[in-house]
């Protein structure tokens, strides 16, 4: 994880962090423990609730699309980076995948 930087205000609320049914399913099955968004949706320590289960935000940081790896693709619930990339591009038609484009990574774990 990159070094800490001061976080700007959130651009959206945590309840909008993961909304797609297929992504919720991946989180609940333990296949997805991070999500990347254009904006910042959560603070470290905040809790996201999905279908009655709680997930604590462990880390929030900036990175570029060029920084992403197969391991990150797997963290997102895919077999590799290319599968993750194709999923994102299918959700956002016309979006360019530019290595310098910055995103916010949100990592989380289930609270038992």
Secondary structure, 3 states (H helix, E strand, C coil): CCCCCCCCCCCCCHHHCCCCHHHHHHHHCCCCCEEEECCCCCCCCCEEEECCEEEEEEEEEEEEHHHCCHHHHHHCCCCCHHHHHHHHHHHCCCCCCCCCCEEEEEEEEEEC
